[in-house]
């Protein structure tokens, strides 16, 4: 086994890298740094521009004098699907067989294009019988293969894969005996993990990260911020949650009032964007306390780069139902390198001066990428598993061959008794082979039935489009939107959904997005445009909004009940022909 690995998490804006001792509790961290991900190189976890990203990574590894080649990748993508399941209490070597047999019950999709890994969460007693609680992680094969191609370009050898919700939990489970809620604020995701007695018992991963707030800062021209570096530093130094902006005094008083109003509106939008993380955490905690374990009591730990923003600790300390605690990093990681032992847990104090990242990157933002080397979920592409199997088979063949040579020598040199023993052993092995011949026949029958089933499933799926969700979506909008918002028309191409809306009063972008929080059939919401329209005759003012969103994987009937779920891979979406539906002049008013 390798002693050290390079652990990498590729974000849309920044890539985190650490050199960590592999599979060791309280792991020694020899280096940890971050650098700017090449523009448009990463999208939803997929590496789109492999050449430029590989060149940038090789240069950073060279600059930090890292010669190791083995790498662990941490994946953060909305295409990764997780499930918590209960199985009978069995030995560890029987778990995989049970998962494979029940796979279609766990995931309502074609799992043949996914690699499914698992980790043991806890042992529970249900109706007097012990059961094992597992966390299943399904990763699209094309996502794993995407990173394999990238690793080859970067001159690296993939050791294994992890996902964003695992690494931090592994560090915390090794370090804290008490119950804990870990709120992880990452660039592209918010992860809520609940631990009891050093075990993960509940987890929710939401594809909403602080990157949305950085984009909002850049989109507000009143701030004059044009890139993510400045936006990140702005959130570190400006408490948009509790402070109000102060506009410089101007000779033109009306212009000054206008600028102040725009600045106040901007702060309100940013505050709502950050508070959405709190809403995610509160929802998860309330669900666990109400539905799973009402008597749960524990501390909350805030981690991830998003936890560093001004006012975030105050926000979570005041509005969560559990007390907020600081992390003692000496119990979590071991910063071996002398340059990494800066004050206040700073991992790379030279990050700001080198221009790689705004201000210093602290240990709280590197827990996930460091923890990935402690106990990863060990997701590996099917090709890698086949190669490992062949390698093991070759090793076995060598052992058998060596044994055969040894037996031949013994037969030559030995006595007739040894010859007799060898003959009996050969006879027994031959009989065993004959006795097990039914296994091949059973497997052939299974493979044939499975192939037929896949054909039927593909035919079934081919008849389903996401546009079937249009009318259930209208029903949801009628139930969930406030009466002040009117949907004038809906347009969809089968994936993208565009809503043109009117409001009787001005609604901020953040408030508008929160109005859609309970609309479960839409995700990845954005508001590209908003405008004000005045009626000179009546003197009334109306605000118009355009909202873009995408269908989720849920398929609901007109009664609102779940009838089917499909989670296609990123690459598959691009190749699927879609229908286009449009409902012009359909006005929705919620009474």
HUPEJO-V621909 format. One record per residue. N is the residue number from 1. RES is the residue in three letters. PHI is phi in degrees with one decimal (none if undefined). Layout:
n=N res=RES phi=PHI
n=N res=RES phi=PHI
This chain:
n=1 res=UNK phi=none
n=2 res=UNK phi=-67.6
n=3 res=UNK phi=-87.1
n=4 res=UNK phi=-123.2
n=5 res=UNK phi=-133.6
n=6 res=UNK phi=-89.8
n=7 res=UNK phi=-104.8
n=8 res=UNK phi=-130.6
n=9 res=UNK phi=-124.3
n=10 res=UNK phi=-92.6
n=11 res=UNK phi=-99.2
n=12 res=UNK phi=-64.9
n=13 res=UNK phi=-107.1
n=14 res=UNK phi=-129.6
n=15 res=UNK phi=-113.4
n=16 res=UNK phi=-99.7
n=17 res=UNK phi=-134.5
n=18 res=UNK phi=-138.8
n=19 res=UNK phi=-106.4
n=20 res=UNK phi=-131.1
n=21 res=UNK phi=-70.5
n=22 res=UNK phi=-83.1
n=23 res=UNK phi=52.3
n=24 res=UNK phi=-132.9
n=25 res=UNK phi=-64.0
n=26 res=UNK phi=47.0
n=27 res=UNK phi=-66.6
n=28 res=UNK phi=-64.1
n=29 res=UNK phi=-108.9
n=30 res=UNK phi=-89.5
n=31 res=UNK phi=-150.0
n=32 res=UNK phi=-155.1
n=33 res=UNK phi=-154.7
n=34 res=UNK phi=-133.9
n=35 res=UNK phi=-142.4
n=36 res=UNK phi=-68.4
n=37 res=UNK phi=-68.1
n=38 res=UNK phi=-51.4
n=39 res=UNK phi=-57.7
n=40 res=UNK phi=62.8
n=41 res=UNK phi=-81.1
n=42 res=UNK phi=-125.1
n=43 res=UNK phi=-140.4
n=44 res=UNK phi=51.2
n=45 res=UNK phi=88.3
n=46 res=UNK phi=-83.2
n=47 res=UNK phi=-89.0
n=48 res=UNK phi=-89.2
n=49 res=UNK phi=-108.2
n=50 res=UNK phi=-68.9
n=51 res=UNK phi=-64.0
n=52 res=UNK phi=-66.6
n=53 res=UNK phi=-67.3
n=54 res=UNK phi=-62.6
n=55 res=UNK phi=-64.5
n=56 res=UNK phi=-64.2
n=57 res=UNK phi=-65.5
n=58 res=UNK phi=-60.3
n=59 res=UNK phi=-65.9
n=60 res=UNK phi=-67.4
n=61 res=UNK phi=-64.7
n=62 res=UNK phi=-64.5
n=63 res=UNK phi=-64.9
n=64 res=UNK phi=-95.3
n=65 res=UNK phi=58.3
n=66 res=UNK phi=-99.9
n=67 res=UNK phi=-105.4
n=68 res=UNK phi=-61.9
n=69 res=UNK phi=-114.4
n=70 res=UNK phi=-71.8
n=71 res=UNK phi=-136.8
n=72 res=UNK phi=-116.0
n=73 res=UNK phi=-100.6
n=74 res=UNK phi=-99.3
n=75 res=UNK phi=-98.8
n=76 res=UNK phi=-129.5
n=77 res=UNK phi=-153.1
n=78 res=UNK phi=-68.6
n=79 res=UNK phi=-80.4
n=80 res=UNK phi=-80.6
n=81 res=UNK phi=-112.6
n=82 res=UNK phi=-118.7
n=83 res=UNK phi=-143.6
n=84 res=UNK phi=-102.1
n=85 res=UNK phi=-133.8
n=86 res=UNK phi=-112.5
n=87 res=UNK phi=-129.2
n=88 res=UNK phi=-58.0
n=89 res=UNK phi=-73.8
n=90 res=UNK phi=-135.1
n=91 res=UNK phi=-68.2
n=92 res=UNK phi=-57.6
n=93 res=UNK phi=-74.2
n=94 res=UNK phi=-102.2
n=95 res=UNK phi=-63.7
n=96 res=UNK phi=-58.1
n=97 res=UNK phi=-62.1
n=98 res=UNK phi=-66.3
n=99 res=UNK phi=-60.3
n=100 res=UNK phi=-61.7
n=101 res=UNK phi=-70.6
n=102 res=UNK phi=-106.4
n=103 res=UNK phi=-54.5
n=104 res=UNK phi=-68.9
n=105 res=UNK phi=-78.8
n=106 res=UNK phi=-79.5
n=107 res=UNK phi=-126.0
n=108 res=UNK phi=-79.7
n=109 res=UNK phi=-157.4
n=110 res=UNK phi=-78.1
n=111 res=UNK phi=-79.7
n=112 res=UNK phi=-64.7
n=113 res=UNK phi=-99.5
n=114 res=UNK phi=-123.6
n=115 res=UNK phi=-107.0
n=116 res=UNK phi=-107.6
n=117 res=UNK phi=-116.1
n=118 res=UNK phi=-147.8
n=119 res=UNK phi=-138.1
n=120 res=UNK phi=-77.5
n=121 res=UNK phi=-95.3
n=122 res=UNK phi=-164.5
n=123 res=UNK phi=-113.0
n=124 res=UNK phi=-116.1
n=125 res=UNK phi=-111.6
n=126 res=UNK phi=-120.6
n=127 res=UNK phi=54.1
n=128 res=UNK phi=78.9
n=129 res=UNK phi=-117.6
n=130 res=UNK phi=-71.5
n=131 res=UNK phi=-136.8
n=132 res=UNK phi=-98.5
n=133 res=UNK phi=-93.4
n=134 res=UNK phi=-117.2
n=135 res=UNK phi=-105.7
n=136 res=UNK phi=-93.9
n=137 res=UNK phi=-125.2
n=138 res=UNK phi=-104.0
n=139 res=UNK phi=-116.9
n=140 res=UNK phi=-57.5
n=141 res=UNK phi=-60.2
n=142 res=UNK phi=-67.7
n=143 res=UNK phi=-71.4
n=144 res=UNK phi=-63.6
n=145 res=UNK phi=-64.4
n=146 res=UNK phi=-58.5
n=147 res=UNK phi=-74.4
n=148 res=UNK phi=-63.1
n=149 res=UNK phi=-62.4
n=150 res=UNK phi=-62.7
n=151 res=UNK phi=-61.0
n=152 res=UNK phi=-61.8
n=153 res=UNK phi=-65.0
n=154 res=UNK phi=-85.1
n=155 res=UNK phi=74.0
n=156 res=UNK phi=-113.9
n=157 res=UNK phi=-114.0
n=158 res=UNK phi=-72.3
n=159 res=UNK phi=-86.6
n=160 res=UNK phi=-170.2
n=161 res=UNK phi=-123.6
n=162 res=UNK phi=-130.6
n=163 res=UNK phi=-128.7
n=164 res=UNK phi=-59.4
n=165 res=UNK phi=-87.6
n=166 res=UNK phi=-103.0
n=167 res=UNK phi=-56.1
n=168 res=UNK phi=-61.2
n=169 res=UNK phi=-60.3
n=170 res=UNK phi=-61.8
n=171 res=UNK phi=-64.4
n=172 res=UNK phi=-68.6
n=173 res=UNK phi=-62.7
n=174 res=UNK phi=-74.9
n=175 res=UNK phi=-113.7
n=176 res=UNK phi=-117.4
n=177 res=UNK phi=-85.4
n=178 res=UNK phi=-77.5
n=179 res=UNK phi=-66.0
n=180 res=UNK phi=-154.1
n=181 res=UNK phi=-114.4
n=182 res=UNK phi=-101.7
n=183 res=UNK phi=-102.5
n=184 res=UNK phi=-109.2
n=185 res=UNK phi=-102.5
n=186 res=UNK phi=-104.5
n=187 res=UNK phi=-61.3
n=188 res=UNK phi=-118.6
n=189 res=UNK phi=-157.2
n=190 res=UNK phi=-118.4
n=191 res=UNK phi=-115.5
n=192 res=UNK phi=-110.9
n=193 res=UNK phi=-122.7
n=194 res=UNK phi=-112.1
n=195 res=UNK phi=-113.5
n=196 res=UNK phi=-134.6
n=197 res=UNK phi=52.6
n=198 res=UNK phi=66.4
n=199 res=UNK phi=-130.2
n=200 res=UNK phi=-75.7
n=201 res=UNK phi=-116.4
n=202 res=UNK phi=-160.8
n=203 res=UNK phi=-153.0
n=204 res=UNK phi=-133.0
n=205 res=UNK phi=-113.4
n=206 res=UNK phi=-111.2
n=207 res=UNK phi=-75.6
n=208 res=UNK phi=-133.5
n=209 res=UNK phi=-117.4
n=210 res=UNK phi=-68.3
n=211 res=UNK phi=-58.2
n=212 res=UNK phi=-63.7
n=213 res=UNK phi=-70.7
n=214 res=UNK phi=-60.8
n=215 res=UNK phi=-62.6
n=216 res=UNK phi=-63.4
n=217 res=UNK phi=-62.6
n=218 res=UNK phi=-64.9
n=219 res=UNK phi=-76.0
n=220 res=UNK phi=-93.3
n=221 res=UNK phi=-65.4
n=222 res=UNK phi=-63.2
n=223 res=UNK phi=-80.2
n=224 res=UNK phi=67.6
n=225 res=UNK phi=-104.5
n=226 res=UNK phi=-114.2
n=227 res=UNK phi=-142.5
n=228 res=UNK phi=-69.6
n=229 res=UNK phi=-60.5
n=230 res=UNK phi=-63.9
n=231 res=UNK phi=-62.5
n=232 res=UNK phi=-62.5
n=233 res=UNK phi=-63.5
n=234 res=UNK phi=-60.3
n=235 res=UNK phi=-70.4
n=236 res=UNK phi=-69.6
n=237 res=UNK phi=-106.3
n=238 res=UNK phi=-118.2
n=239 res=UNK phi=-85.1
n=240 res=UNK phi=-73.7
n=241 res=UNK phi=-75.5
n=242 res=UNK phi=-124.9
n=243 res=UNK phi=-102.6
n=244 res=UNK phi=-110.2
n=245 res=UNK phi=-71.8
n=246 res=UNK phi=-119.6
n=247 res=UNK phi=-85.9
n=248 res=UNK phi=-60.0
n=249 res=UNK phi=-63.3
n=250 res=UNK phi=-124.7
n=251 res=UNK phi=-69.1
n=252 res=UNK phi=-80.6
n=253 res=UNK phi=-66.0
n=254 res=UNK phi=-65.1
n=255 res=UNK phi=-64.9
n=256 res=UNK phi=-63.3
n=257 res=UNK phi=-63.7
n=258 res=UNK phi=-62.5
n=259 res=UNK phi=-64.0
n=260 res=UNK phi=-64.9
n=261 res=UNK phi=-64.2
n=262 res=UNK phi=-64.6
n=263 res=UNK phi=-65.0
n=264 res=UNK phi=-61.9
n=265 res=UNK phi=-63.1
n=266 res=UNK phi=-62.6
n=267 res=UNK phi=-62.0
n=268 res=UNK phi=-62.6
n=269 res=UNK phi=-61.5
n=270 res=UNK phi=-66.6
n=271 res=UNK phi=-61.9
n=272 res=UNK phi=-65.2
n=273 res=UNK phi=-62.8
n=274 res=UNK phi=-72.1
n=275 res=UNK phi=-67.5
n=276 res=UNK phi=-62.4
n=277 res=UNK phi=-60.1
n=278 res=UNK phi=-62.1
n=279 res=UNK phi=-61.9
n=280 res=UNK phi=-59.9
n=281 res=UNK phi=-65.0
n=282 res=UNK phi=-60.8
n=283 res=UNK phi=-61.4
n=284 res=UNK phi=-65.0
n=285 res=UNK phi=-64.5
n=286 res=UNK phi=-61.9
n=287 res=UNK phi=-60.9
n=288 res=UNK phi=-64.3
n=289 res=UNK phi=-70.0
n=290 res=UNK phi=-84.9
n=291 res=UNK phi=-103.4
n=292 res=UNK phi=-112.8
n=293 res=UNK phi=-143.4
n=294 res=UNK phi=-66.9
n=295 res=UNK phi=-89.5
n=296 res=UNK phi=-62.5
n=297 res=UNK phi=-136.3
n=298 res=UNK phi=-169.8
n=299 res=UNK phi=-94.7
n=300 res=UNK phi=-104.8
n=301 res=UNK phi=-120.7
n=302 res=UNK phi=-100.0
n=303 res=UNK phi=-132.9
n=304 res=UNK phi=88.7
n=305 res=UNK phi=-59.5
n=306 res=UNK phi=-64.1
n=307 res=UNK phi=-70.8
n=308 res=UNK phi=-83.1
n=309 res=UNK phi=-66.8
n=310 res=UNK phi=-58.6
n=311 res=UNK phi=90.1
n=312 res=UNK phi=-66.7
n=313 res=UNK phi=-63.7
n=314 res=UNK phi=-63.5
n=315 res=UNK phi=-58.3
n=316 res=UNK phi=-71.8
n=317 res=UNK phi=-66.2
n=318 res=UNK phi=-84.1
n=319 res=UNK phi=-117.3
n=320 res=UNK phi=-93.5
n=321 res=UNK phi=-76.3
n=322 res=UNK phi=-122.7
n=323 res=UNK phi=-69.8
n=324 res=UNK phi=-95.1
n=325 res=UNK phi=-126.1
n=326 res=UNK phi=-83.3
n=327 res=UNK phi=-95.7
n=328 res=UNK phi=-88.4
n=329 res=UNK phi=-67.4
n=330 res=UNK phi=-66.4
n=331 res=UNK phi=-89.4
n=332 res=UNK phi=-108.5
n=333 res=UNK phi=-135.6
n=334 res=UNK phi=-120.0
n=335 res=UNK phi=-81.5
n=336 res=UNK phi=-75.7
n=337 res=UNK phi=-68.5
n=338 res=UNK phi=-59.5
n=339 res=UNK phi=-72.1
n=340 res=UNK phi=-93.4
n=341 res=UNK phi=-98.2
n=342 res=UNK phi=-77.1
n=343 res=UNK phi=-66.4
n=344 res=UNK phi=59.1
n=345 res=UNK phi=73.6
n=346 res=UNK phi=-67.7
n=347 res=UNK phi=-86.3
n=348 res=UNK phi=-129.1
n=349 res=UNK phi=-66.6
n=350 res=UNK phi=-90.3
n=351 res=UNK phi=-62.2
n=352 res=UNK phi=-68.8
n=353 res=UNK phi=-67.6
n=354 res=UNK phi=-82.7
n=355 res=UNK phi=78.2
n=356 res=UNK phi=-85.4
n=357 res=UNK phi=-158.4
n=358 res=UNK phi=-66.2
n=359 res=UNK phi=56.8
n=360 res=UNK phi=-85.0
n=361 res=UNK phi=-84.1
n=362 res=UNK phi=-96.9
n=363 res=UNK phi=-58.8
n=364 res=UNK phi=-61.5
n=365 res=UNK phi=-90.6
n=366 res=UNK phi=-111.7
n=367 res=UNK phi=-61.6
n=368 res=UNK phi=-64.9
n=369 res=UNK phi=-72.2
n=370 res=UNK phi=-72.1
n=371 res=UNK phi=-64.5
n=372 res=UNK phi=-61.4
n=373 res=UNK phi=-88.2
n=374 res=UNK phi=-79.6
n=375 res=UNK phi=-150.3
n=376 res=UNK phi=-68.2
n=377 res=UNK phi=-73.8
n=378 res=UNK phi=60.3
n=379 res=UNK phi=-80.0
n=380 res=UNK phi=-133.5
n=381 res=UNK phi=-59.8
n=382 res=UNK phi=-59.5
n=383 res=UNK phi=-61.7
n=384 res=UNK phi=-67.1
n=385 res=UNK phi=-64.6
n=386 res=UNK phi=-64.5
n=387 res=UNK phi=-63.1
n=388 res=UNK phi=-63.3
n=389 res=UNK phi=-64.5
n=390 res=UNK phi=-63.9
n=391 res=UNK phi=-62.7
n=392 res=UNK phi=-66.2
n=393 res=UNK phi=-63.2
n=394 res=UNK phi=-64.5
n=395 res=UNK phi=-61.8
n=396 res=UNK phi=-62.4
n=397 res=UNK phi=-61.9
n=398 res=UNK phi=-61.8
n=399 res=UNK phi=-63.5
n=400 res=UNK phi=-63.6
n=401 res=UNK phi=-61.2
n=402 res=UNK phi=-60.8
n=403 res=UNK phi=-64.7
n=404 res=UNK phi=-63.4
n=405 res=UNK phi=-62.0
n=406 res=UNK phi=-62.9
n=407 res=UNK phi=-62.7
n=408 res=UNK phi=-61.5
n=409 res=UNK phi=-62.3
n=410 res=UNK phi=-64.8
n=411 res=UNK phi=-65.2
n=412 res=UNK phi=-67.4
n=413 res=UNK phi=-87.6
n=414 res=UNK phi=-85.7
n=415 res=UNK phi=-98.5
n=416 res=UNK phi=-64.3
n=417 res=UNK phi=-63.9
n=418 res=UNK phi=-65.5
n=419 res=UNK phi=-61.5
n=420 res=UNK phi=-64.5
n=421 res=UNK phi=-62.9
n=422 res=UNK phi=-66.0
n=423 res=UNK phi=-62.2
n=424 res=UNK phi=-62.8
n=425 res=UNK phi=-63.7
n=426 res=UNK phi=-62.5
n=427 res=UNK phi=-63.3
n=428 res=UNK phi=-63.7
n=429 res=UNK phi=-65.8
n=430 res=UNK phi=-62.8
n=431 res=UNK phi=-62.0
n=432 res=UNK phi=-63.8
n=433 res=UNK phi=-61.7
n=434 res=UNK phi=-64.4
n=435 res=UNK phi=-64.6
n=436 res=UNK phi=-94.6
n=437 res=UNK phi=-63.4
n=438 res=UNK phi=-64.8
n=439 res=UNK phi=-61.4
n=440 res=UNK phi=-63.3
n=441 res=UNK phi=-63.1
n=442 res=UNK phi=-62.0
n=443 res=UNK phi=-63.5
n=444 res=UNK phi=-60.9
n=445 res=UNK phi=-63.7
n=446 res=UNK phi=-60.7
n=447 res=UNK phi=-63.4
n=448 res=UNK phi=-64.1
n=449 res=UNK phi=-64.4
n=450 res=UNK phi=-62.3
n=451 res=UNK phi=-62.5
n=452 res=UNK phi=-64.1
n=453 res=UNK phi=-64.2
n=454 res=UNK phi=-63.4
n=455 res=UNK phi=-61.6
n=456 res=UNK phi=-63.3
n=457 res=UNK phi=-64.0
n=458 res=UNK phi=-63.6
n=459 res=UNK phi=-63.4
n=460 res=UNK phi=-64.8
n=461 res=UNK phi=-65.8
n=462 res=UNK phi=-66.0
n=463 res=UNK phi=-90.3
n=464 res=UNK phi=-111.0
n=465 res=UNK phi=-124.8
n=466 res=UNK phi=-67.9
n=467 res=UNK phi=-67.1
n=468 res=UNK phi=-63.8
n=469 res=UNK phi=-87.5
n=470 res=UNK phi=-60.7
n=471 res=UNK phi=-71.6
n=472 res=UNK phi=-58.8
n=473 res=UNK phi=-63.7
n=474 res=UNK phi=-59.2
n=475 res=UNK phi=-62.5
n=476 res=UNK phi=-62.7
n=477 res=UNK phi=-59.7
n=478 res=UNK phi=-62.6
n=479 res=UNK phi=-80.5
n=480 res=UNK phi=-100.7
n=481 res=UNK phi=-78.9
n=482 res=UNK phi=-68.0
n=483 res=UNK phi=-70.4
n=484 res=UNK phi=-77.8
n=485 res=UNK phi=-110.3
n=486 res=UNK phi=-117.5
n=487 res=UNK phi=-87.6
n=488 res=UNK phi=-81.2
n=489 res=UNK phi=-157.4
n=490 res=UNK phi=-127.2
n=491 res=UNK phi=-125.9
n=492 res=UNK phi=-147.9
n=493 res=UNK phi=-106.7
n=494 res=UNK phi=98.3
n=495 res=UNK phi=-131.9
n=496 res=UNK phi=-80.2
n=497 res=UNK phi=-118.7
n=498 res=UNK phi=-115.2
n=499 res=UNK phi=-113.8
n=500 res=UNK phi=-101.3
n=501 res=UNK phi=-129.5
n=502 res=UNK phi=-124.2
n=503 res=UNK phi=-135.0
n=504 res=UNK phi=-73.6
n=505 res=UNK phi=-137.9
n=506 res=UNK phi=-68.0
n=507 res=UNK phi=-123.5
n=508 res=UNK phi=-67.7
n=509 res=UNK phi=-58.1
n=510 res=UNK phi=-63.0
n=511 res=UNK phi=-63.0
n=512 res=UNK phi=-60.5
n=513 res=UNK phi=-65.1
n=514 res=UNK phi=-65.5
n=515 res=UNK phi=-61.4
n=516 res=UNK phi=-98.0
n=517 res=UNK phi=-62.8
n=518 res=UNK phi=-94.1
n=519 res=UNK phi=-85.2
n=520 res=UNK phi=-72.6
n=521 res=UNK phi=-86.7
n=522 res=UNK phi=-124.5
n=523 res=UNK phi=-145.9
n=524 res=UNK phi=53.6
n=525 res=UNK phi=-76.4
n=526 res=UNK phi=-150.5
n=527 res=UNK phi=-118.7
n=528 res=UNK phi=-72.6
n=529 res=UNK phi=-152.1
n=530 res=UNK phi=-150.8
n=531 res=UNK phi=-150.2
n=532 res=UNK phi=-111.1
n=533 res=UNK phi=-124.6
n=534 res=UNK phi=-111.1
n=535 res=UNK phi=-99.6
n=536 res=UNK phi=-64.7
n=537 res=UNK phi=-69.0
n=538 res=UNK phi=-91.2
n=539 res=UNK phi=77.0
n=540 res=UNK phi=-89.2
n=541 res=UNK phi=-124.3
n=542 res=UNK phi=-123.3
n=543 res=UNK phi=-107.3
n=544 res=UNK phi=-110.3
n=545 res=UNK phi=-132.6
n=546 res=UNK phi=-116.0
n=547 res=UNK phi=-116.2
n=548 res=UNK phi=-106.4
n=549 res=UNK phi=-151.8
n=550 res=UNK phi=-125.6
n=551 res=UNK phi=-57.0
n=552 res=UNK phi=-79.7
n=553 res=UNK phi=-78.8
n=554 res=UNK phi=-79.6
n=555 res=UNK phi=-114.6
n=556 res=UNK phi=-112.1
n=557 res=UNK phi=-77.7
n=558 res=UNK phi=-64.9
n=559 res=UNK phi=-81.7
n=560 res=UNK phi=87.0
n=561 res=UNK phi=-89.6
n=562 res=UNK phi=-66.7
n=563 res=UNK phi=-116.3
n=564 res=UNK phi=-164.7
n=565 res=UNK phi=-137.2
n=566 res=UNK phi=-138.9
n=567 res=UNK phi=-123.5
n=568 res=UNK phi=-71.5
n=569 res=UNK phi=-73.5
n=570 res=UNK phi=-60.5
n=571 res=UNK phi=-70.9
n=572 res=UNK phi=-67.1
n=573 res=UNK phi=-58.3
n=574 res=UNK phi=-69.5
n=575 res=UNK phi=-98.0
n=576 res=UNK phi=-90.1
n=577 res=UNK phi=-72.3
n=578 res=UNK phi=-120.5
n=579 res=UNK phi=-89.5
n=580 res=UNK phi=-120.2
n=581 res=UNK phi=-113.7
n=582 res=UNK phi=-144.0
n=583 res=UNK phi=-123.5
n=584 res=UNK phi=-85.7
n=585 res=UNK phi=73.2
n=586 res=UNK phi=-81.8
n=587 res=UNK phi=-95.3
n=588 res=UNK phi=-110.3
n=589 res=UNK phi=-125.6
n=590 res=UNK phi=-92.6
n=591 res=UNK phi=-106.2
